Amino acid sequence: MAFYRQLGSLPPKRHTQHRDEQGRLYFEELMGEEGFSGDSALLYHRGLPPAIVDSAAWRPPDQRTVPNHPLRHRHLRLSELFPAAVVADTDVVTGRRLILGNDDVRISYVVARRESPLYRNAVGDELVYIEAGAGVVDTVFGRLPVRTGDQVLLPRATTHRWRPDGPEPLRAYIIEASGHITAPKRYLSKFGQFLEHAPYCERDLHGPTEPLLESGTDVEVLVKHRPGRDIVGTRLVYATHPFDVVGWDGCLYPYTFNIADFEPITGRIHQPPPVHQAFEGTNFVVCDFVPRKVDYHPLSIPVPYYHSNVDSDEILFYCGGNYEARRGSGIGQGSVSVHPGGYAHGPQPGAYERSIGVERFDELAVMVDTFRPLGLGEGALACEDPDYAWTWSGRGPGTERA
């Protein structure tokens, strides 16, 4: 839940007449979750929201995955996926490449300079981390400026368009749910207010500030949806522009949350990953690792202890700073580590000892922990570092045993 907002022109009571200066009725649309039982927003359109003049099949970016088999840790170098020659013709919607996925969540990456088509994800919410660059997300709710470090929450079925802006391309790490993405329930009161122990609060969430009020006819919108188990796409052509909303109110809308506003929770000894949690979805969580003071017990070991995620795959996207626990593994900014459930992982050789006495970590990373195994998308297969799995032992497959 985001807190209540209202924007633009609204009638005093919901579900009542709302007219323009010429006496023409605006058309009210309820956008709501969980039937009529969840968070919602009421939007007031100039044109009829369901009026389409055409519908045709559209093929979204490749959604196929293959199992992580034989099982091993993996290092993905996302920077290799988008050479400079292709970035100028790439947009955030049609250019994204699938890295990892299962029935609950899909993770993609894109580097783009081009404006995207109008798009609506009817499969689930999207949480888009802006690794670098800046731009604007135009939405049916209004305009959202975005910048480096922003996590952009786009509720399911929000019609939107990405417009990169600035000297460098927009680098986006996309976490796409099959349901909804929310703040963790333990941070919220029973009525949805952020509690005092939460690492961020309502002041850190930034929604649209003004309606767009675009006009036009025969406007194309790409829709990703799921008629059955498979994900497909449809190209809808609307009689009038979807961005014709004169006002809206409610608790369901897109917003940005900058990772720099996440306040880290620390302790005398090493704190487990749940203290870094920022969002949750069905069968997955999202954590933000930010620069912070580390453990202050006189005998503490600040880097993580070796651990076995028996119930989850751990996916870490390294997006800034230095990664003390990964030194010597080849991982750097723009890397993704894949540590699957099934066996232990942790600091690289030497990092455990080197961290003793360290008082601060200067690292920035976004982690997704899933509770069902992830498959490898075509993007992962195209940028994998083949040597990563052996970096703890220093020996690759087929090497002679001592």
N, C-alpha and C positions, 0 to 999 in steps of 0.2 A: 504494500500500500504506500502510495505517496500522499502527502497531505492535500487538503482541499485547496483548489485554485479556481478562479474564474477570470475570464478574459473576453473582451469585446462586448457586444450588445446582447443582452439577455432579457427575457420577460420576468416580471416579479415572481411568478409561480411557474413551476415546471408543468409541461403538458398542457399549456394554455396558448392562446393566439399570440403570435409575435409577428409584427408587420413592419415593412419598410415605410419610407416617407410617402410613397405613392399608394399605400394601403395593401401591397401584395404580401401574402403570407410567406414567412420563412418556413422551411421544412425541418422538423426536429428529428434527429437521429440519436438513439440510445446506443452507445458502444459500451458493452458490459461483459464481464467475465462470469463464468460459472452460471450460465443461464441468466436469471435475474437475481442471483443470490450473492454476487461478488461486487468488487469495485467497478465503478462505471463513470462515464461522462456523457453529458448531453450536448450535442453539437447542433447548431442552427445553420442550415444551408440555404443558399439562394435557389439552387436547382434540386431536382429529385435525386436523392442519393443512390437508388438502385437503377436509374435509367441508363441502360447500355444499348449500343447499336450494333455491336459485334462481339463475338467470342471465338477465339482460336487457340489451338494448342501452342504452348511455348516450352522449350526445353531449358530448365535451369542448369547452372554449372553442375558438372559431374558429381553425383551424390553417392557413387558406389564405394564400398570399402572392402578390404580383405582382412582376414584375421591376423593378429600379431602372433604368427606361428612360423617357425619355432619361436617360443617365447624368449624375448630378450629386452633389455633396456635399449632405448634408442635416443639418438640426438638428431634433431632436424634443424637444418640451417635455412630458415625461411628467407633470408636475404638472397638466396640463389634462385628463388622462384620467379623473380620479376626483374630481368635485365633492363637496363635503361632504355633500350630500343623499343620495348613494348609498353612502357609505363604511360607514355603520352596518349595512347589509344585505349587505355584501360579505365574502367569505372568500378565503383565500389560494389555494385550489384552484380553485373554480368561477368566481371573479371575475377571474382573471388575464387580461390582454389581450396578444396576441401583437404584438411590435414588429418583429422581424426573424427570418428563418429560412431554412435550407436543409436538405438531407438529413442533415447532420452535427450541427447545433446549432440551437436555437430560443431566442430571448430574449424574455421577457415581463416585465410589470410589474403590480403590484397594490398597492392601498391598502385595508386591511381592518381591521375591528373584530370581525367575527363569527367564531365557531369554525367550522372547516372540517369537512366529512365525513371519514371515514376514506378514505385515498387510497393508491394504489400506482401508481407509474410503471413500467411494464414495458418502456418503450422505451429508457430510459437513465438514467444518474445525473443528479441535479440539484444544482447549486451555487447556493444562494440567498443573496444579499447583503442584509443588513438595513440599509437606508438610515436608518431611524429607527424608534423604538418598541422594544417588548420583548414577550416572551411565552414560550411553551413549545411545543416540538414533542414530542408523545407518539409513540413509535415502538414497534415490536415488540421492540426492544432495550432500551427504557426511556425515561426522560424526559430531554429536552435543553432546558435554559433557553437562551434566545437574547436578545441585546441589540444595540443599535446598533453597527454595525461588524462584526458576526459574518458570516462566510461559512459557511453550513451545508451540509455535504456529505451528501447522502442517496443511498446506493447504490441502483442499479436494483432494483426490486421490494421496497423497504422499505415496509411498511404504516405509515402515519403520519397524524397529525392536527395541524393548526396551531391554537393557542389564543392569540390576542393578549391582552395584559394590560397595563394601565397607562393613564395619562391621554391618551395620543396613539395614533392608529392605527398599525398595523404597515405600514411601507412596504418592499416587497420587490422586488428585481430578480433575476429568475430566469433562470439559464443552464441549459438542459436539453440534454444530449447524446443522441446516438443510440447511444452506447456507454458507456465509463467515463471518469471524470475522476480524474486522479491528480496527485501531485507530479511535477515534471519529472524525467526519468530522470537528468539530469546532477547532480541534488542528492543522489542516493542511491548507496549502496554496492551491490555486486553481490548482497548479501543484503537490501537494502531499508532500511538505516539511513541517516538524514540525515547528510550529510558536513559538514565544518567550514565550507565556503564557502557552504552553503545559507543563505538569508535567514530561515529559520525551522526549527524542529526539533520532535521528538516532544513536548516539554514544552508546546508551543503548541497542541496538538490536544486537545480536550476532548470525551470521549465520555459516554454515559449513566452514571449513578452508582448506579442502583437499578432493579430490575424494576418494572413497572407492576402486573401481576397484576389486570387488570380481568376481570369476569365478565359473562355475558349470553348470550342466544340470539338467533338470527335477526338477525345483525349485518351491516349493509350496508357494503361496501367498493367504492369507485369505482376502476376499473382502466383506465389508458390503455395501449393496446398497438398493435401493428402487424401485422396478419395478412398484409399484403402491403406495397405501397408506401405506402398511405394510413394515417394515424393515426386510430384509432377508440377507442371506450370501451365497457366492459362494467360493469354493476352486479351484483356477486356478493353473495349473501347467505350468510353462514357460519353453520353450526349452533352454533358457540361463538365466543367473542370471540377475535380474533387476538392481543390483548394478554394472553395467558395464559401467557407464558413465565416459568418459574421461574429460569432461568439460561442463560447462553450463554458461549462463548469463541471466540476466533479473531482474524483480522486484517481482517475485513470488517464494518464497522458505521458508523453515522452519527456525525459529529463536527462540532464548531464550531472555526473558526480566526478569531480577531479580526484585522482588518486593522491594528490598532495594534501587533500583534506582528510584523509584517513589518519586517525590518531592511533599510533601503535600501542599495544598493551604489552608491557614487559614485566619481568620478575627477577628474583634472586637467582633462580636456576632456569634452564631452558624451557620456554613455553611451547606447548604443542601447536600445530597448525590451526586449530579452531579459533585461537585468539586473533588470527589474521583474517577471519572470514568477513566478507563484505556482502555477499549475496547467496541465495540458495534457489535451486530449482528442483524439479522432481528427479530424484536419484542422482543429484550432483550438487556441489557447492563451489563457490568462487571465493578465493582468498587474495588479499592484496598484501604483498611484502614491501615495506617502505623503509627508507633510512631510519635508523633507530639506535638508541642505547641498548646494549645487550646485558646479559646476566651479570649480577654484581655480587654473587656469593664468592667468598675468597677462593673456593676450590672449583668454581664453575668451568664448564667446557661449552663455550658459546655456540659452536656450530651444532647442527642437529646430530643426535645419536643415530646409529644405524637402526633402521626400522623396517618391518615387513607390513605392507598394506594388504592384509589378507582379504579385505572386502572391497578394495577400490584400486583403480588406476590413478596415478598422480601425474598430472601434466603441468609443467612449469614453463611459462613464457618469460624469458629474461629480457627486460626492456630498459635497463639503465643501471649505472653504477658498477660495482665490482662484486664478484660472486666468490667469496672466500671458500665456501665448501666445494666449489666446482673447479678450483684452480688446477690446471694440468689436464683437464678432460677435453679441451677444445671448445668448450661452451663460452659464448660471449653474447653481446647484445644482439637480439634478433634470433636467438636460439630457442628451441623448445626441447625439453627433456621429457621422455616418456618412460615412466617407471611403473610397470604393470603390477597388478596384484598377483601374488604368487611367490615372490621371494624378496630378499632384503635389498635395500639400497641406502645410501647415505653419503657422507663426505668422501671426497677423493683421497687417495693415499697422501698422508702428511698434513691434510687440512685439520684433522682432529687435534693434533698436537699443536699446530701453529696458532690455533684460535685461543689457546689459553692465555689469559691476560688481556685480550682484545676488549675494548670498551664500547665500540660502536661498529655497526655494519652499515656500509653505504651501498645498499642494493635496492633495486626496484624490479618487481616481478609480479605477474598475475598467474595464479594457480587455479586449475580446475581439478577437483577430485570427483571421480565418477564411482557409482556403486554397481555398475555393470561394465563388462570389458568393452574397451574401445577397439574398433577396427581402424585400419590405416587407409586414408584417402589417397587419391592420385598425387596430391601435393606432397604428402609425406614420402611416398615412394620416390619422388623426383629429387628430394633434397636431403636424404639421409646420409649421415656420417657413418660409414661402415665400421669404424674402429672404436666407437664409443663404448660398446658393451664390454670390451675387454680392458678398459682403462683401470679398473680396480686391481686386476691381477697383473697387468703388464704383458699378458700373453694372449695372442689371438688363437683362433681355432687351428688345430693341427700342429701347434708348436710342441716341441719335445718336452716332456715332463722331467723335472729334476729327479 
